[in-house]
Amino acid sequence: MRTGESEKALIYKTATGDGVLDEGVRKSFRVQVEKPTKTMLREQFTALKPALEEHFQAPLGECESPSFLSYGEGAYFKRHLDATRHPDIAARRVSLVVFLNSCSKEPSADTYGGGALSFFGLMKGPQWEDCAFSIDAELGMLIGFSSDIVHEVQPVTFGQRFTIVSWFRDAKDTKP
């Protein structure tokens, strides 16, 4: 991913290829990787489908093609949902994140600082709305969560954060 071509990551991309770019909301890069790599990862994610359906107690449809993301120093993705009313992402049910490097308190090779994946609204009640539960990543860690959970990527303070993301769609959805 360090050597792949990259472009600014969109907030979301539509089926027609259009998208929304707003660096006030998301500042990161989408890295291009070879198609066989994306295909292999999509197959591995699809193999997780039965376990995810059992865990989330919901039938799942297709797995979207994985995206490879790079967050450099100062990069972030403000609070958001992976499934919104927008028709191109409304059918997302389960989000997947794979960390390709580890978080560290001090700079060292192949690590980054900050950049925590934080979740909000996990506990009921208005007093908990702004209470964040953050995950410090480790190399190879896979996180699966409901696509309707508010989350963010906090700003990276040093290094470069690398992840792979994908989503399982609703079983009734016909879009791949």
C-alpha positions as CSV (number, residue, x, y, z in Angstrom):
1,M,0.0,0.0,0.0
2,R,2.9,2.3,0.5
3,T,3.8,2.2,-3.2
4,G,0.3,2.0,-4.7
5,E,-1.3,4.9,-6.5
6,S,-3.7,6.7,-4.3
7,E,-6.5,9.3,-4.6
8,K,-8.4,11.3,-2.0
9,A,-11.0,9.1,-0.4
10,L,-14.6,10.1,-1.0
11,I,-17.2,10.1,1.8
12,Y,-19.1,7.6,-0.4
13,K,-19.1,6.6,-4.1
14,T,-22.3,6.1,-6.1
15,A,-23.1,3.3,-8.5
16,T,-22.5,5.7,-11.4
17,G,-19.0,6.4,-10.1
18,D,-19.8,9.9,-8.8
19,G,-19.0,10.7,-5.2
20,V,-18.7,13.2,-2.4
21,L,-15.4,14.6,-1.4
22,D,-15.3,16.8,1.8
23,E,-12.0,17.0,3.6
24,G,-13.8,18.7,6.5
25,V,-15.5,15.3,7.1
26,R,-12.9,12.8,5.8
27,K,-9.2,13.3,5.1
28,S,-7.6,10.0,3.9
29,F,-6.5,8.3,0.8
30,R,-7.9,5.3,-1.1
31,V,-5.0,3.2,-2.4
32,Q,-5.3,1.2,-5.6
33,V,-4.3,-2.5,-5.4
34,E,-4.3,-5.2,-8.0
35,K,-7.6,-6.9,-8.9
36,P,-6.5,-10.4,-7.8
37,T,-5.7,-9.0,-4.3
38,K,-9.2,-7.4,-4.0
39,T,-10.8,-10.6,-5.3
40,M,-9.0,-12.8,-2.9
41,L,-9.9,-10.6,0.1
42,R,-13.5,-10.4,-1.0
43,E,-13.6,-14.2,-1.1
44,Q,-12.1,-14.4,2.4
45,F,-14.6,-11.9,3.7
46,T,-17.4,-13.9,2.1
47,A,-16.2,-17.0,3.9
48,L,-17.0,-15.1,7.2
49,K,-20.6,-14.6,6.2
50,P,-22.2,-17.5,8.1
51,A,-20.4,-16.5,11.3
52,L,-21.4,-12.9,10.9
53,E,-25.0,-13.8,10.2
54,E,-25.1,-15.8,13.4
55,H,-23.4,-13.1,15.4
56,F,-25.6,-10.2,14.1
57,Q,-28.7,-12.4,13.9
58,A,-29.5,-11.2,10.4
59,P,-29.3,-12.7,6.9
60,L,-26.6,-10.9,4.9
61,G,-26.2,-10.4,1.1
62,E,-23.2,-9.6,-1.0
63,C,-19.9,-8.4,0.4
64,E,-18.8,-5.1,-1.3
65,S,-15.4,-5.0,-2.9
66,P,-12.7,-4.1,-0.3
67,S,-11.3,-0.6,-0.1
68,F,-7.7,0.0,0.9
69,L,-7.2,3.2,3.0
70,S,-4.2,5.2,4.1
71,Y,-4.4,7.8,6.8
72,G,-1.3,10.0,7.1
73,E,-0.5,12.5,9.9
74,G,-3.5,14.7,10.5
75,A,-5.9,12.4,8.6
76,Y,-9.3,11.4,10.1
77,F,-12.9,10.5,9.4
78,K,-15.4,12.4,11.6
79,R,-18.4,10.7,13.2
80,H,-20.5,8.9,10.6
81,L,-22.6,5.9,9.8
82,D,-21.7,3.4,7.1
83,A,-25.4,3.0,6.3
84,T,-27.3,6.1,5.6
85,R,-30.4,7.0,3.6
86,H,-28.3,7.5,0.5
87,P,-29.5,4.7,-1.9
88,D,-26.0,3.5,-2.7
89,I,-25.1,2.7,0.9
90,A,-28.5,2.3,2.7
91,A,-28.4,-1.5,2.4
92,R,-25.1,-1.9,4.3
93,R,-25.6,-4.1,7.4
94,V,-22.2,-5.1,8.7
95,S,-19.0,-3.1,8.4
96,L,-15.5,-4.8,8.4
97,V,-12.2,-3.2,9.2
98,V,-8.8,-5.0,9.0
99,F,-5.8,-3.2,10.4
100,L,-2.6,-3.6,8.5
101,N,-0.4,-2.0,11.1
102,S,-0.5,-1.3,14.8
103,C,-1.2,1.7,16.9
104,S,1.7,2.8,19.2
105,K,2.2,5.5,21.8
106,E,5.7,6.3,20.5
107,P,6.9,6.3,16.8
108,S,8.4,3.1,15.7
109,A,8.7,1.2,12.4
110,D,5.4,0.4,10.7
111,T,3.2,1.9,13.5
112,Y,1.1,5.1,13.8
113,G,-0.2,7.2,16.7
114,G,-3.7,8.4,17.2
115,G,-6.1,7.2,14.5
116,A,-8.2,5.2,17.0
117,L,-11.5,3.7,15.7
118,S,-14.1,5.1,18.1
119,F,-17.7,4.0,18.6
120,F,-20.5,6.2,20.0
121,G,-24.0,5.4,21.3
122,L,-23.2,1.9,22.4
123,M,-25.0,2.5,25.7
124,K,-28.6,3.8,25.9
125,G,-29.4,7.3,27.2
126,P,-28.5,10.9,26.2
127,Q,-25.8,11.1,28.8
128,W,-23.8,8.4,26.8
129,E,-24.2,10.0,23.3
130,D,-20.7,11.5,23.4
131,C,-19.1,8.7,25.3
132,A,-16.5,7.1,22.9
133,F,-15.3,3.5,23.1
134,S,-12.0,3.4,21.2
135,I,-10.0,0.5,19.8
136,D,-6.2,0.7,19.6
137,A,-5.4,-1.4,16.6
138,E,-3.0,-4.3,16.3
139,L,-1.6,-5.7,13.1
140,G,-4.1,-8.2,11.5
141,M,-7.0,-7.2,13.8
142,L,-10.4,-7.6,12.2
143,I,-13.4,-5.6,13.6
144,G,-16.9,-6.3,12.5
145,F,-19.8,-4.0,13.6
146,S,-23.3,-3.0,12.6
147,S,-23.2,-0.4,9.8
148,D,-25.7,1.8,11.7
149,I,-23.4,2.4,14.6
150,V,-21.9,5.9,14.8
151,H,-18.1,5.8,14.6
152,E,-15.1,7.8,13.7
153,V,-11.4,7.6,13.0
154,Q,-9.6,10.0,15.3
155,P,-6.8,12.2,13.8
156,V,-3.5,10.3,13.2
157,T,-0.8,12.0,15.2
158,F,2.3,10.3,13.6
159,G,3.1,7.6,11.1
160,Q,0.6,6.2,8.6
161,R,-2.5,4.1,9.4
162,F,-3.3,1.4,6.8
163,T,-6.7,-0.5,6.8
164,I,-8.9,-2.5,4.5
165,V,-12.6,-1.9,4.8
166,S,-15.7,-3.6,3.3
167,W,-19.4,-4.1,4.0
168,F,-22.0,-6.8,3.8
169,R,-25.3,-5.6,2.4
170,D,-28.8,-6.6,3.3
171,A,-29.8,-10.0,2.0
172,K,-32.7,-8.5,0.1
173,D,-30.4,-6.0,-1.7
174,T,-29.5,-7.0,-5.3
175,K,-26.5,-4.6,-5.8
176,P,-23.1,-6.3,-5.5
